[in-house]
């Protein structure tokens, strides 16, 4: 149990009182919801409550972070954002340097869409899975959390991003990929572009297939039958 917040009604937006309970893991939340102590409190409050509704709110990236611990602990949202930054930055930079030139002949929205397909697919699996294992000591430590560890982990992530920025700047100055334009239609220069588009379609199809779920390509970690 991490804390509780009570929000009064807001005229024109929210008509009900809202009680927000925070737990460090979905399992601990479920344990509380099913506990006899909570059931007794619900019965005691029934005379004062017209109606009640229970919702579980989890951060949008939570399913990407699986630590395999028995208590199903998850990282705080701000740490998830740091890991998303650490994983997404090099993917986007590599796309800018080596992918975008082959899509230069496409309209900007189409080329950007293809780049986003690869970014999301690669980030969800395997990048976040690998980073979450490497940084589990910081994301979801099994022992007591210290401020030094919290700050140190954040600084480590920022330092890694800064180092990658310097390296990508050097690569950009040393390597130049010739853009593929409409003038290259019908030539061999279009082959990489066509391959990239086909791969993007394959990734999209995997997202909507059972295979995509099982290999975790959208970060879900697979379903359990």
HELIX and SHEET records of a PDB file:
HELIX    1   1 UNK A   26  UNK A   33  1                                   8    
HELIX    2   2 UNK A   36  UNK A   45  1                                  10    
HELIX    3   3 UNK A   46  UNK A   48  5                                   3    
HELIX    4   4 UNK A   62  UNK A   64  5                                   3    
HELIX    5   5 UNK A   77  UNK A   94  1                                  18    
HELIX    6   6 UNK A   95  UNK A   99  3                                   5    
HELIX    7   7 UNK A  100  UNK A  103  5                                   4    
HELIX    8   8 UNK A  108  UNK A  122  1                                  15    
HELIX    9   9 UNK A  123  UNK A  127  3                                   5    
HELIX   10  10 UNK A  128  UNK A  134  1                                   7    
HELIX   11  11 UNK A  136  UNK A  139  1                                   4    
HELIX   12  12 UNK A  147  UNK A  174  1                                  28    
HELIX   13  13 UNK A  182  UNK A  184  5                                   3    
HELIX   14  14 UNK A  190  UNK A  207  1                                  18    
HELIX   15  15 UNK A  210  UNK A  214  1                                   5    
SHEET    1   A 2 UNK A   3  UNK A   7  0                                        
SHEET    2   A 2 UNK A  18  UNK A  22 -1                                        
END                                                                             
